[in-house]
Amino acid sequence: MILCHRSVFFYLYGRKGFLIMIKVILKDASVIEVEEGIQIIDVAKKISEGLARQATCASVNDKIVDLRYVLDEDCNLVIHTFESDLEGKKAYWHTTSHIMAQAVKRINPNAKLAIGPAIDEGFYYDFDIENHFSDEDKEKIEAEMKKIIKEDLPIERFTLPRDEAIKLMEEKNEQYKVELIKDLPEGEEISFYKQGEFTDLCAGPHLMSTGKIKAVKLLNLAGAYWKGNEKNKMLQRVYAISFPKASQVEEYMQVLEDRQARDHRKIGKDLKLFMTHPLVGAGLPMYLPDGATIRRVLERYIQDKELELGYSHVYTPSLATTNLYKISGHWDHYKDDMFPIMKMENEELVLRPMNCPHHMLIYKSEMRSYRDLPIKIGELAHDFRYENSGAVCGLERVRQMCQNDAHLFVRPDQIKEEVGKVINLIFEVYIKDFGFSRENFKFRLSLRDKENKEKYIDNDEMWNTAEEQLRQILKELNIEFYEAKGEAAFYGPKIDIQIQTALGHDVTIPTCQLDFALPERFELEYIGEDGEAHRPVVIHRAILGSSDRFISFLIEETKGNLPFWVCPKQIKILPIADRHIDYANKIKEQLQKQKLRVEVDSRSEKIGYKIREAQLQKIPYMLIVGDKELESNTVGVRSRTDGDIGAMSVEEFIGKVC
């Protein structure tokens, strides 16, 4: 809590005046008294020299600022370091992005600067240059960056009025910076950072000098359209990262190597799960037989779970008129993410981005009683999002997706119980059935940004009620959560369950959303116990999310070693010679009667080759059959994880895996 008063202490300051003291509340709630007008870097020194050395930026009353920021009143202060949080890392990386831009300008003075932000891992800078950067250029840039770091140039912040800021950038022939300044709202403070001969337009924060950066690594090169608009010029983007220790660079490169090994696009290609083709289009993957099997298994699994919990499944069209989305609010708040209108006779049709409007109409198709509720409508539905070609990625981000979607129509008194059931289902699926750890789950309560009237339906009472309901439900269920402003759906707040992946990323797959808006817009009703019409509440929920994204997540988590029950080929029978093929096929028939997915490798190859290939295909079990197995009516069992298990009868093996 910010102090609402100033405690002022007067001390004799030489013989000429008094020193005014202010109170500063630190992150641990301790309070220190410091002189008015002190820089944050000097506050850090008062706390400890070690903190001052490690500090990268600070938050004053939740506002991110430089360490050179001056404190002139009582405040809350958090000092960030590289190790403490993402804000600390971003200040470190943003400073390094300026060092990279300075290095490029030294090597190529004609290069034009665009933007160079810190991102969740490292930073990038976009340049307009005559020729494409090469790997040799990367080495030169990195070497020049190390020189700038060694020079330990002081970094200074200054501000200019709009006209002077534009003039400065025009004199430097930086037209992209001029455009950025002109895009800023009138009255916005325009700040710059200077280090040596280099000056860049930037809001900050930045470190105190270039020498604070200890280790840097340029990663990869890419193209990027100016402002992300494919109608604009293609710029050259350089990705990089920096750390306080050289050893951290080595560790990070090992992480990248592991990511490449886990990349679902690589594994999907190696295992022949899915493919893409330019004639089909970007973001439109095609599932091959084994990939289709994985998807079919997962979709049947989740639908069976839902049937056990009283869900009813429907099929609805992928097309609808624009009028449907005008009623739902998608047209006002989501149109930019929808594909263009298709005009046909007297209708305007669009590919649907979500299924909720269709399900509202299904609910409305007949009179409902309070005794009917909750009504749970589920669907494996194809939705379409208008993604730029540069944004799509394998199965993770696509233009057409299959959503495991459902809408629960409930009475107000049923909200808590039904949200609790959704959360229990999420735990059952992810922890019990897929084996993820509860510690890997984080709950985020996603709220609206009250100031953004364009993004969200404008109804304060509805939003306040819905947000508080979800907040109280999470508290009553004793679930720890954090709140994120601006992350809600346009029609209501949501609980996003974030799972930490094997790569250390937090991804949102299951969600649970509370919606008072669409029932109002579609005039949904049920007849209450009092005989009067009442408005239901809708719970939107997705357990697997999109099938495509869940499969990409599962592949990367397991490195393609999928759970036995999900594997497209669970067992491969490997006859040693042609005379063993008939026996192998008889075993295959026995196993298929148990609904197991089996294949016989009847090629005239050596058994060692067949085993190695089956291992590369990540087959859970290999059954080796030769003369010995034929005579004893057994199979030699080899596991993907445990190697050679030994001989057993087919019945014993079935008992082991079923």
HUURKA-V152488 format. One record per helix or strand. SS is the DSSP state (H for helix, E for strand). FROM is the first residue (numbers start at 1). LEN is the number of residues. If there is no record, write none. Layout:
SS&FROM&LEN + SS&FROM&LEN
This chain:
E&10&4 + E&17&9 + E&31&5 + E&38&2 + H&40&8 + H&49&6 + E&55&6 + E&63&3 + E&70&2 + E&75&7 + H&86&22 + E&112&2 + E&118&1 + E&123&6 + H&135&17 + E&154&7 + H&162&10 + H&175&9 + E&190&6 + E&198&4 + E&209&1 + H&210&3 + E&215&11 + H&226&3 + E&234&10 + H&246&17 + H&264&7 + E&274&2 + E&286&2 + H&289&20 + E&312&2 + E&319&3 + H&322&7 + H&330&4 + H&335&3 + E&342&3 + E&347&5 + H&356&9 + E&369&1 + E&375&10 + E&393&1 + E&397&1 + E&400&11 + H&412&22 + H&438&3 + E&441&7 + H&460&17 + E&481&5 + E&489&1 + E&492&1 + E&494&7 + E&506&10 + H&517&5 + E&526&2 + E&533&2 + E&537&10 + H&547&12 + E&571&5 + H&578&15 + E&598&4 + H&607&10 + E&621&5 + H&627&6 + E&635&5 + E&643&6 + H&650&8
